[in-house]
Amino acid sequence: MSQATSSTIQKQAMPVLIISAIGVVFGDIGTSPLYALREAFYGKHAAAATPDNVLGILSLMIWALTLVVSIKYVLFVMRADNHGEGGIMAMIALIPRAFGEHSRRRYLLIIMGLFGAALFYGDSMLTPAISVLSAVEGLEIAAPGLDHFVVPLAMAILVGLFLIQSVGTGNIGKLFGPVMLVWFTVLGVLGVISIMQTPQVLMAINPFYAFHYFQLHGWMGLTILGAVVLAVTGAEALYADMGHFGKRPIQTAWLTLVFPGLALNYFGQGALILRDPTAVVNPFYLLVPEWALFPMILLATLATVIASQAVITGAFSVTRQAVQLGYLPRIQMRHTSDSEIGQIYIPFINYILFIGVMLLVLGFQSSSNLAAAYGIAVTGTMAIDTILAFTVMWAIMKWKLPVAMACMVFFLIIDFAFLAANAPKIIHGGWFPLAMGLIVFTLLTTWKRGRKLLLQRMIHDNIDLDTFIEGILAFAHTRVPGTAVFLHATGKGVPHALLHNLSHNKVVHERVVLLTVITADVPAIDANERARITDLGGGFYRMQLRYGFREEPNIPEALAQCSAQGMDFNMMATSFFLSRETLIVTKMRGMGLWREKLFVWMAQNAESAMTFFKLPVNRVLELGTQIEI
């Protein structure tokens, strides 16, 4: 295909990609107007609805959107991509390229990145709870007598949302873009109507009013940043979803529709409060004409469901990447689409998120109470994003150190200001996402460390492969027809399953393939570069199958493509041998006893290699071995 033709196709696809991105990427940040400005004047640390305060807080929100989203994420962080893939796990995969294996900086950065990824799971519970509650709370304005139905209705909507995950959201997902397109358009129109009545609200564009707010309130004014940060929650989704839609569609959608729609709506809410300070009770819905309240509640509910769906899908994607990169055990994943690789369903994660969201809705009862807990995990992740992006740009992309350092310091000042302002939220419920993050972080690090120790033990007990093959050929063991594929995690020495098979069955197959599956630090591997085959002589072969961290291994499919390298596999004449390790906890040096027990529990509950690698059930044999850790 010529370059001109490729460029034409990309141009034709751009509008579709932009609309798709609007439906997936901006759901979280796009529903923030439902509660962000209200919390500044009606929340735990509410400011008085004076003109100076309204203009000051509005200025802070607009400039937060400009500096944090438009400049930091859209222009800065999105440059730190991993072959077009974004997100904190993609950056973690890049860190080993920058530093040596035993570098302390490498270790600290990976640990920091893992904690940021772990915090995402806490945020994945808070976002659906606060978004759907804030949408349904419109009933309190439209029909005050129905306020006692808010929590049950929100829970019913969320139950339905989690139930449909198992059947997939592909068909419904086609409506996400158009619905969010209408949502952002309506946000802007409502804002413009209100601004026309009180145009002086536009003075908040001047950053002087943001500084003036702090002049009026001193250091106590920093507490308002706990509400301001609600306007930028979801900003990290722009970066995380870059691999799905590309950089340009996300940037174009943000600058041409999403940012203007949000800014106009915030200005409109501010104008309403300037006209009527009592509107702080719910400035978003009071901005809506009375005749349009119920349609607006329906539209807002759809928008928040879409935002929640994007977060749940994000949790599935992060989990899959963590499994592929070796930070979680194999876990059951089901495809819900034959054509879209990103459409997956992970029952365990869906169940955990569902329980967490239900507990949050029941425990906090209102979006205002949830807002008091929301933000601490988001701001922590934002600060970690800044540090990792700086590292990638300096150590891998070779930016000049003063330039990269200046960018990092500037954005870290903003990140730490938001983080400090949100610190008081810990006692009001902010402990919940932190606790969830700590639990996930413990699981991630325990599995990675445990697997490293396990592989070290296996390598230590290995028999040299060359010596083994020489012995097989020298003693003329019985060779039986067919191919035996032995999955070999370490890629060194002789697999335990091969030793056990020889010991028990006293035979060796005509062709023996020692197969190691490797996850590379890139999102995807070209199919032509998937398999690397080495002839070891005597009918023995070493094979490496390489996958990107966004791909799902499929061994039979990969073997079928090996004919191009001169190796044909007949599945009916191929047997797969797996080692099933029985782990025994000991007091050997490595991990604490409690972590060893946790690792063993995770290993026992991992999905079988047969299912994970999509091996044919009737061609698999498992041979057990005991390993002390």
C-alpha positions as CSV (number, residue, x, y, z in Angstrom):
1,M,0.0,0.0,0.0
2,S,1.4,3.4,-0.9
3,Q,2.1,6.0,1.7
4,A,-0.5,8.3,0.0
5,T,-3.2,5.6,0.2
6,S,-2.4,4.9,3.8
7,S,-2.6,8.6,4.6
8,T,-6.0,8.9,2.8
9,I,-7.4,5.9,4.9
10,Q,-6.1,7.5,8.1
11,K,-7.8,10.8,7.2
12,Q,-11.1,8.9,6.4
13,A,-10.9,7.0,9.7
14,M,-10.0,10.1,11.8
15,P,-13.7,11.2,12.4
16,V,-14.6,7.7,13.4
17,L,-11.7,7.5,15.8
18,I,-12.5,10.9,17.3
19,I,-16.1,10.0,18.0
20,S,-15.0,6.6,19.4
21,A,-12.5,8.4,21.6
22,I,-15.2,10.8,22.9
23,G,-17.3,7.8,23.9
24,V,-14.5,6.0,25.8
25,V,-11.7,8.3,26.9
26,F,-13.6,11.2,28.3
27,G,-16.4,9.6,30.3
28,D,-14.8,10.2,33.7
29,I,-13.6,13.8,33.2
30,G,-16.7,14.5,31.1
31,T,-19.1,13.8,34.0
32,S,-17.2,15.9,36.5
33,P,-19.5,19.0,36.0
34,L,-22.2,17.0,37.8
35,Y,-20.4,17.4,41.2
36,A,-17.0,19.3,40.9
37,L,-18.2,23.0,41.3
38,R,-21.0,22.0,43.7
39,E,-18.4,20.5,46.1
40,A,-16.4,23.7,46.2
41,F,-19.4,25.6,47.6
42,Y,-21.5,22.8,49.2
43,G,-19.0,20.1,50.3
44,K,-17.0,19.4,53.4
45,H,-14.8,22.4,53.1
46,A,-17.2,24.7,51.2
47,A,-16.3,28.2,50.4
48,A,-18.9,31.1,50.7
49,A,-20.6,31.8,47.4
50,T,-19.2,35.4,47.2
51,P,-18.3,36.9,43.8
52,D,-14.6,36.8,44.6
53,N,-14.8,33.2,45.6
54,V,-16.8,32.2,42.6
55,L,-14.4,33.9,40.2
56,G,-11.4,32.6,42.1
57,I,-12.5,28.9,42.2
58,L,-13.7,29.0,38.6
59,S,-10.3,30.4,37.6
60,L,-8.6,27.5,39.5
61,M,-10.7,24.9,37.7
62,I,-10.2,26.4,34.2
63,W,-6.5,26.6,34.7
64,A,-6.3,23.2,36.3
65,L,-8.0,21.8,33.1
66,T,-5.5,23.8,31.0
67,L,-2.3,23.0,32.9
68,V,-3.0,19.4,34.1
69,V,-5.0,18.1,31.1
70,S,-4.2,20.2,28.0
71,I,-0.5,20.8,28.7
72,K,0.6,18.0,31.0
73,Y,-1.2,15.0,29.6
74,V,-2.1,16.1,26.1
75,L,1.2,17.8,25.2
76,F,3.7,16.3,27.7
77,V,2.9,12.9,29.0
78,M,1.4,11.6,25.8
79,R,4.9,11.9,24.3
80,A,6.2,9.2,26.6
81,D,4.5,6.3,24.7
82,N,5.6,2.7,24.3
83,H,5.3,2.1,20.6
84,G,2.1,4.0,20.6
85,E,0.8,2.4,23.8
86,G,0.1,4.6,26.9
87,G,-0.8,4.0,30.5
88,I,1.2,3.4,33.6
89,M,1.8,-0.3,32.9
90,A,3.3,0.7,29.5
91,M,5.7,3.0,31.2
92,I,6.6,0.4,33.7
93,A,7.5,-1.9,30.8
94,L,9.9,0.8,29.5
95,I,11.8,1.3,32.7
96,P,14.1,-1.7,32.3
97,R,15.5,-0.2,29.1
98,A,16.7,2.8,31.0
99,F,18.6,1.2,33.9
100,G,20.6,-1.9,34.6
101,E,19.0,-5.0,36.1
102,H,20.5,-4.3,39.6
103,S,20.0,-0.5,39.5
104,R,18.3,0.9,42.6
105,R,16.7,3.6,40.5
106,R,15.1,1.0,38.3
107,Y,13.7,-0.8,41.3
108,L,12.3,2.3,43.0
109,L,10.7,3.5,39.7
110,I,9.0,0.1,39.1
111,I,7.8,0.0,42.7
112,M,6.4,3.5,42.3
113,G,4.7,2.6,39.0
114,L,3.2,-0.5,40.5
115,F,1.7,1.5,43.4
116,G,0.3,4.0,40.9
117,A,-1.3,1.1,38.9
118,A,-2.6,-0.4,42.2
119,L,-4.3,2.9,43.1
120,F,-6.2,2.7,39.8
121,Y,-8.3,-0.2,41.2
122,G,-9.4,2.0,44.1
123,D,-10.3,4.7,41.6
124,S,-12.2,2.1,39.5
125,M,-14.6,1.6,42.4
126,L,-15.1,5.3,43.3
127,T,-15.7,6.5,39.8
128,P,-18.9,4.4,39.0
129,A,-20.3,5.1,42.5
130,I,-19.9,8.9,42.5
131,S,-20.8,9.3,38.8
132,V,-24.0,7.4,38.8
133,L,-25.1,8.8,42.2
134,S,-24.5,12.4,41.1
135,A,-26.6,11.8,37.9
136,V,-29.5,10.2,39.7
137,E,-29.5,12.9,42.4
138,G,-31.1,15.1,39.7
139,L,-34.3,13.6,41.0
140,E,-33.9,15.6,44.2
141,I,-34.3,18.8,42.0
142,A,-36.8,17.5,39.5
143,A,-39.1,15.8,42.0
144,P,-38.0,16.3,45.7
145,G,-40.5,13.7,46.9
146,L,-38.5,11.0,45.1
147,D,-35.2,11.7,46.9
148,H,-35.4,8.4,48.9
149,F,-35.3,6.5,45.6
150,V,-31.8,7.9,44.7
151,V,-29.7,5.3,46.3
152,P,-31.8,2.2,45.3
153,L,-32.0,3.5,41.7
154,A,-28.3,4.1,41.6
155,M,-27.6,0.6,42.9
156,A,-30.0,-0.9,40.4
157,I,-28.3,0.9,37.5
158,L,-24.9,-0.3,38.7
159,V,-26.1,-3.9,39.2
160,G,-27.2,-3.9,35.6
161,L,-23.9,-2.4,34.4
162,F,-21.8,-5.1,36.1
163,L,-24.2,-7.9,34.9
164,I,-23.8,-7.0,31.2
165,Q,-20.0,-7.2,31.4
166,S,-20.2,-11.0,31.0
167,V,-22.0,-10.8,27.7
168,G,-19.9,-7.9,26.4
169,T,-20.6,-4.3,25.6
170,G,-19.6,-4.3,22.0
171,N,-23.0,-3.5,20.5
172,I,-23.9,-1.0,23.3
173,G,-20.4,0.5,22.9
174,K,-21.3,1.7,19.4
175,L,-23.7,4.2,21.0
176,F,-21.1,5.5,23.4
177,G,-19.6,8.0,21.0
178,P,-22.8,9.6,19.8
179,V,-24.3,9.8,23.3
180,M,-21.1,11.5,24.7
181,L,-21.1,13.8,21.6
182,V,-24.6,14.9,22.6
183,W,-23.6,15.2,26.2
184,F,-20.7,17.6,25.6
185,T,-22.7,19.6,23.2
186,V,-25.5,20.0,25.7
187,L,-22.9,20.9,28.4
188,G,-21.6,23.7,26.2
189,V,-25.1,25.0,25.2
190,L,-26.3,25.2,28.8
191,G,-23.2,27.0,29.7
192,V,-23.5,29.5,26.9
193,I,-27.1,30.3,27.8
194,S,-26.1,31.1,31.4
195,I,-23.0,33.0,30.4
196,M,-25.1,35.3,28.2
197,Q,-27.1,36.3,31.3
198,T,-24.0,37.0,33.4
199,P,-21.1,37.6,31.0
200,Q,-18.8,39.0,33.8
201,V,-18.2,35.4,34.8
202,L,-15.7,35.2,31.9
203,M,-13.3,37.3,33.9
204,A,-12.3,34.1,35.6
205,I,-10.2,33.3,32.5
206,N,-7.7,35.7,34.0
207,P,-5.4,33.7,36.4
208,F,-5.3,36.8,38.6
209,Y,-8.5,35.6,40.2
210,A,-7.0,32.3,41.1
211,F,-4.1,34.0,42.9
212,H,-6.5,36.5,44.4
213,Y,-8.4,33.6,46.0
214,F,-5.3,32.6,47.9
215,Q,-4.5,36.2,48.8
216,L,-8.0,36.3,50.5
217,H,-7.8,33.0,52.3
218,G,-4.0,32.4,52.8
219,W,-2.8,28.8,53.3
220,M,-6.4,27.7,54.3
221,G,-7.3,28.4,50.7
222,L,-5.3,25.3,49.6
223,T,-8.1,23.1,51.0
224,I,-10.3,24.2,48.0
225,L,-7.9,22.3,45.7
226,G,-9.5,19.2,47.1
227,A,-12.7,20.2,45.2
228,V,-10.8,21.7,42.2
229,V,-9.1,18.4,41.5
230,L,-12.5,16.8,40.9
231,A,-12.6,18.7,37.6
232,V,-9.5,16.9,36.3
233,T,-10.2,13.3,37.6
234,G,-10.0,11.0,34.6
235,A,-7.2,13.0,32.9
236,E,-5.0,10.0,33.0
237,A,-7.4,8.2,30.7
238,L,-6.2,10.3,27.8
239,Y,-2.8,8.7,28.2
240,A,-4.0,5.2,29.1
241,D,-6.3,4.9,26.1
242,M,-3.7,6.2,23.6
243,G,-3.0,2.8,22.3
244,H,-6.7,2.2,21.4
245,F,-7.3,5.3,19.4
246,G,-4.0,7.0,18.7
247,K,-2.6,10.3,19.9
248,R,-4.2,12.7,17.3
249,P,-7.8,11.6,17.7
250,I,-7.6,12.1,21.5
251,Q,-5.9,15.4,21.2
252,T,-8.3,16.6,18.6
253,A,-11.4,15.5,20.5
254,W,-10.1,17.2,23.7
255,L,-9.2,20.5,22.1
256,T,-12.2,20.9,19.8
257,L,-15.1,19.5,21.8
258,V,-14.5,18.2,25.3
259,F,-12.4,21.0,26.8
260,P,-14.7,23.8,25.3
261,G,-17.8,21.9,26.5
262,L,-16.5,21.5,30.0
263,A,-15.2,25.0,30.3
264,L,-18.4,26.6,29.1
265,N,-20.4,24.5,31.5
266,Y,-18.3,25.4,34.5
267,F,-18.6,29.1,33.5
268,G,-22.3,28.7,33.1
269,Q,-22.6,27.1,36.6
270,G,-20.5,30.0,38.0
271,A,-22.7,32.5,36.3
272,L,-25.7,30.9,37.9
273,I,-24.2,31.1,41.3
274,L,-23.3,34.7,40.8
275,R,-26.9,35.4,40.0
276,D,-28.3,33.1,42.7
277,P,-25.9,32.0,45.5
278,T,-28.5,29.5,46.8
279,A,-28.0,27.5,43.5
280,V,-24.9,25.9,45.1
281,V,-27.1,23.1,46.3
282,N,-26.8,21.7,42.8
283,P,-25.7,24.2,40.2
284,F,-25.5,21.6,37.4
285,Y,-29.2,20.6,37.4
286,L,-30.4,24.1,38.3
287,L,-28.7,25.3,35.1
288,V,-31.2,23.1,33.2
289,P,-34.6,24.5,32.3
290,E,-37.4,22.9,34.3
291,W,-39.0,21.3,31.3
292,A,-35.7,19.6,30.3
293,L,-34.9,18.2,33.8
294,F,-36.0,14.6,33.3
295,P,-34.5,14.3,29.8
296,M,-31.3,15.7,31.3
297,I,-31.3,13.2,34.2
298,L,-31.6,10.4,31.6
299,L,-28.8,11.8,29.5
300,A,-26.6,12.3,32.6
301,T,-27.3,8.8,33.7
302,L,-26.3,7.4,30.3
303,A,-23.1,9.5,30.4
304,T,-22.2,8.3,33.9
305,V,-22.9,4.7,32.9
306,I,-20.5,5.2,29.9
307,A,-17.9,6.7,32.2
308,S,-18.3,3.7,34.6
309,Q,-18.0,1.3,31.7
310,A,-14.8,2.9,30.5
311,V,-13.3,2.6,34.0
312,I,-14.3,-1.1,34.3
313,T,-12.9,-1.9,30.9
314,G,-9.7,0.0,32.0
315,A,-9.4,-2.3,35.0
316,F,-9.7,-5.4,32.8
317,S,-7.0,-4.0,30.5
318,V,-4.6,-3.1,33.3
319,T,-5.1,-6.6,34.8
320,R,-4.4,-8.3,31.5
321,Q,-1.2,-6.2,31.1
322,A,-0.2,-7.0,34.7
323,V,-0.6,-10.8,33.9
324,Q,1.4,-10.6,30.7
325,L,4.2,-8.6,32.4
326,G,4.4,-11.2,35.2
327,Y,2.9,-9.1,38.1
328,L,-0.2,-11.3,38.5
329,P,-0.9,-15.0,38.1
330,R,-2.8,-16.3,35.1
331,I,-6.4,-15.4,35.6
332,Q,-9.6,-16.4,33.7
333,M,-10.3,-14.0,30.8
334,R,-13.1,-14.3,28.3
335,H,-13.4,-12.6,25.0
336,T,-16.7,-10.9,24.4
337,S,-16.0,-10.0,20.8
338,D,-14.6,-12.0,17.9
339,S,-13.2,-8.9,16.2
340,E,-12.0,-6.6,19.0
341,I,-9.0,-7.7,21.1
342,G,-9.8,-5.1,23.8
343,Q,-13.2,-6.6,24.5
344,I,-12.5,-8.9,27.4
345,Y,-14.3,-9.9,30.5
346,I,-12.4,-10.9,33.7
347,P,-15.0,-12.4,36.1
348,F,-12.8,-12.1,39.3
349,I,-12.1,-8.4,38.7
350,N,-15.7,-7.7,37.8
351,Y,-16.9,-9.3,41.0
352,I,-14.4,-7.4,43.2
353,L,-15.2,-4.1,41.6
354,F,-19.0,-4.8,42.0
355,I,-18.6,-5.6,45.7
356,G,-16.5,-2.4,46.2
357,V,-18.9,-0.1,44.3
358,M,-21.9,-1.5,46.2
359,L,-20.2,-1.0,49.6
360,L,-19.3,2.6,48.6
361,V,-22.8,3.5,47.5
362,L,-24.4,1.9,50.7
363,G,-21.7,3.4,53.0
364,F,-21.6,7.0,51.6
365,Q,-25.2,7.4,50.4
366,S,-24.5,10.6,48.4
367,S,-22.1,11.9,45.8
368,S,-21.1,14.7,48.1
369,N,-20.0,12.2,50.8
370,L,-18.1,10.3,48.1
371,A,-16.5,13.5,46.9
372,A,-15.0,13.8,50.4
373,A,-13.1,10.6,49.7
374,Y,-12.4,11.1,46.0
375,G,-9.2,12.5,44.7
376,I,-6.4,11.1,46.9
377,A,-5.8,8.1,44.7
378,V,-6.1,10.2,41.5
379,T,-3.6,12.8,42.6
380,G,-1.2,10.1,43.7
381,T,-1.4,8.5,40.3
382,M,-0.9,11.9,38.6
383,A,2.3,12.6,40.6
384,I,3.7,9.1,39.7
385,D,2.8,9.6,36.0
386,T,4.9,12.8,36.1
387,I,7.9,11.1,37.5
388,L,7.8,8.1,35.2
389,A,7.2,10.3,32.1
390,F,10.2,12.4,33.1
391,T,12.3,9.3,33.3
392,V,11.2,8.0,29.9
393,M,11.8,11.3,28.2
394,W,15.3,11.8,29.8
395,A,16.6,8.2,29.9
396,I,15.0,6.7,26.8
397,M,13.9,9.6,24.5
398,K,17.1,11.5,25.3
399,W,15.6,14.8,26.2
400,K,18.2,17.3,27.6
401,L,18.2,16.9,31.4
402,P,17.5,20.6,32.2
403,V,14.4,20.6,29.9
404,A,13.0,17.3,31.2
405,M,13.8,18.4,34.8
406,A,12.1,21.8,34.4
407,C,9.0,20.1,33.0
408,M,8.9,17.5,35.9
409,V,9.4,20.1,38.6
410,F,6.7,22.4,37.2
411,F,4.1,19.7,37.0
412,L,5.1,18.1,40.3
413,I,4.5,21.4,42.1
414,I,0.9,21.2,40.8
415,D,0.6,17.5,41.6
416,F,1.9,17.8,45.1
417,A,-0.4,20.9,45.8
418,F,-3.4,18.8,44.8
419,L,-2.0,15.8,46.8
420,A,-1.6,17.9,49.9
421,A,-5.0,19.4,49.6
422,N,-6.6,16.0,49.3
423,A,-4.6,14.5,52.3
424,P,-7.4,15.5,54.8
425,K,-9.8,13.4,52.8
426,I,-8.1,10.2,54.1
427,I,-10.0,10.3,57.3
428,H,-13.3,11.0,55.4
429,G,-13.1,7.9,53.3
430,G,-10.0,8.5,51.3
431,W,-8.5,5.6,53.2
432,F,-10.6,3.3,51.0
433,P,-8.9,3.7,47.7
434,L,-5.5,3.8,49.5
435,A,-6.3,0.5,51.3
436,M,-7.4,-1.1,48.0
437,G,-4.3,0.2,46.3
438,L,-2.1,-1.2,49.1
439,I,-3.8,-4.6,48.9
440,V,-3.3,-4.7,45.1
441,F,0.3,-3.5,45.4
442,T,1.0,-6.3,47.9
443,L,-0.4,-8.8,45.4
444,L,1.6,-7.4,42.5
445,T,4.9,-7.3,44.3
446,T,4.5,-10.6,46.0
447,W,3.7,-12.5,42.8
448,K,6.6,-10.8,40.9
449,R,9.1,-11.6,43.8
450,G,7.7,-15.1,44.3
451,R,8.0,-16.0,40.6
452,K,11.6,-14.7,40.6
453,L,12.4,-16.9,43.6
454,L,10.6,-19.9,42.0
455,L,12.5,-19.6,38.7
456,Q,15.8,-19.3,40.6
457,R,15.1,-22.5,42.5
458,M,14.2,-24.2,39.2
459,I,17.3,-23.0,37.5
460,H,19.4,-24.1,40.5
461,D,18.1,-27.7,40.2
462,N,18.4,-27.8,36.4
463,I,20.3,-30.4,34.5
464,D,22.5,-29.1,31.6
465,L,20.5,-29.5,28.4
466,D,23.5,-30.3,26.1
467,T,24.7,-33.0,28.4
468,F,21.1,-34.4,28.6
469,I,20.8,-34.6,24.8
470,E,24.2,-36.2,24.5
471,G,23.0,-38.9,27.0
472,I,19.8,-39.5,25.1
473,L,21.6,-40.0,21.8
474,A,24.4,-42.1,23.4
475,F,22.1,-44.6,25.2
476,A,19.7,-45.0,22.3
477,H,16.4,-44.4,24.2
478,T,13.2,-45.6,22.4
479,R,12.0,-42.8,20.1
480,V,8.2,-42.8,19.5
481,P,6.5,-41.0,16.5
482,G,5.1,-37.5,16.9
483,T,6.1,-34.2,18.5
484,A,6.3,-33.5,22.2
485,V,6.1,-29.8,23.2
486,F,7.4,-29.2,26.7
487,L,6.5,-25.8,28.2
488,H,9.6,-24.4,29.9
489,A,9.3,-21.3,32.0
490,T,13.0,-20.6,32.6
491,G,14.3,-21.5,29.1
492,K,17.4,-23.0,30.7
493,G,18.3,-26.6,31.4
494,V,15.9,-29.5,31.1
495,P,12.2,-29.0,31.9
496,H,11.0,-31.1,34.9
497,A,8.2,-32.5,32.8
498,L,10.7,-33.9,30.2
499,L,12.7,-35.6,33.0
500,H,9.5,-37.1,34.6
501,N,8.2,-38.3,31.2
502,L,11.5,-40.1,30.5
503,S,11.6,-41.5,34.0
504,H,8.0,-42.9,34.0
505,N,7.4,-43.7,30.3
506,K,11.0,-44.6,29.2
507,V,10.5,-43.0,25.8
508,V,11.4,-39.9,23.9
509,H,9.4,-38.5,21.0
510,E,11.0,-38.2,17.5
511,R,10.8,-34.4,17.8
512,V,11.1,-32.6,21.1
513,V,10.3,-28.9,21.3
514,L,11.3,-27.0,24.5
515,L,8.9,-24.0,24.4
516,T,9.3,-20.8,26.3
517,V,6.7,-18.0,26.1
518,I,8.2,-14.5,26.6
519,T,6.4,-11.2,27.1
520,A,8.3,-8.3,25.5
521,D,8.3,-4.7,26.7
522,V,6.3,-3.6,23.7
523,P,2.5,-3.7,23.1
524,A,2.6,-6.2,20.2
525,I,4.9,-8.4,18.2
526,D,4.7,-8.9,14.5
527,A,3.4,-12.4,13.7
528,N,6.4,-12.9,11.4
529,E,8.7,-12.3,14.3
530,R,6.7,-14.3,16.8
531,A,8.7,-17.6,16.8
532,R,12.4,-18.1,17.3
533,I,13.6,-21.6,16.7
534,T,17.0,-23.2,17.4
535,D,17.9,-26.7,16.2
536,L,19.8,-28.4,19.1
537,G,20.4,-31.6,17.2
538,G,19.1,-35.1,17.7
539,G,15.5,-34.0,17.0
540,F,15.6,-31.5,19.9
541,Y,14.6,-27.9,19.3
542,R,14.4,-24.8,21.5
543,M,11.5,-22.4,20.6
544,Q,10.7,-19.0,21.9
545,L,7.3,-17.4,21.3
546,R,7.3,-13.7,21.9
547,Y,4.2,-11.7,22.7
548,G,3.6,-8.0,23.5
549,F,2.0,-7.1,26.8
550,R,-1.3,-6.2,25.1
551,E,-1.5,-9.6,23.3
552,E,-2.9,-12.9,24.5
553,P,-0.8,-16.0,23.9
554,N,-2.3,-18.6,21.6
555,I,0.3,-21.4,21.3
556,P,-1.6,-23.6,18.7
557,E,-2.1,-20.5,16.5
558,A,1.6,-19.6,16.8
559,L,2.8,-23.1,16.0
560,A,0.6,-23.2,12.9
561,Q,2.6,-20.2,11.6
562,C,5.9,-22.0,12.0
563,S,5.6,-23.7,8.7
564,A,7.3,-20.6,7.2
565,Q,10.4,-21.5,9.2
566,G,10.3,-25.2,8.1
567,M,8.5,-26.6,11.1
568,D,5.1,-28.1,10.5
569,F,2.9,-29.1,13.4
570,N,0.1,-31.6,13.1
571,M,-2.0,-31.1,16.2
572,M,-3.2,-34.7,16.2
573,A,0.4,-35.9,16.4
574,T,1.5,-33.3,18.9
575,S,1.4,-33.7,22.7
576,F,1.9,-30.8,25.1
577,F,3.6,-31.6,28.5
578,L,3.2,-29.2,31.4
579,S,4.9,-29.1,34.8
580,R,2.5,-28.6,37.7
581,E,4.5,-27.3,40.6
582,T,3.5,-28.1,44.1
583,L,5.0,-25.2,46.2
584,I,6.2,-25.9,49.7
585,V,6.7,-23.0,52.0
586,T,10.0,-23.0,53.9
587,K,12.1,-20.6,56.0
588,M,14.6,-20.3,53.2
589,R,15.9,-16.8,52.5
590,G,13.7,-14.9,50.0
591,M,10.4,-13.6,51.3
592,G,8.6,-13.4,54.6
593,L,6.7,-16.4,55.6
594,W,3.3,-14.6,55.2
595,R,4.2,-13.5,51.7
596,E,5.3,-17.0,50.8
597,K,1.9,-18.3,51.9
598,L,0.2,-15.6,49.9
599,F,2.3,-16.5,46.9
600,V,1.3,-20.2,47.2
601,W,-2.3,-19.2,47.5
602,M,-2.1,-17.1,44.4
603,A,-0.4,-19.9,42.5
604,Q,-3.0,-22.4,43.6
605,N,-5.8,-20.2,42.3
606,A,-4.1,-19.3,39.0
607,E,-5.8,-20.4,35.8
608,S,-4.2,-23.5,34.3
609,A,-1.5,-23.1,31.6
610,M,-3.6,-25.3,29.3
611,T,-6.5,-22.8,29.3
612,F,-4.3,-19.7,29.4
613,F,-2.2,-20.7,26.4
614,K,-5.3,-22.2,24.6
615,L,-3.9,-25.6,24.3
616,P,-6.2,-28.4,22.9
617,V,-7.6,-30.3,26.0
618,N,-7.1,-33.8,24.5
619,R,-3.4,-33.2,23.7
620,V,-2.2,-32.1,27.2
621,L,-0.4,-34.1,29.9
622,E,0.5,-32.6,33.2
623,L,3.4,-34.0,35.3
624,G,3.8,-32.9,38.9
625,T,6.9,-31.7,40.8
626,Q,7.6,-30.3,44.2
627,I,9.6,-27.1,44.7
628,E,10.5,-25.4,48.0
629,I,10.4,-21.6,48.1
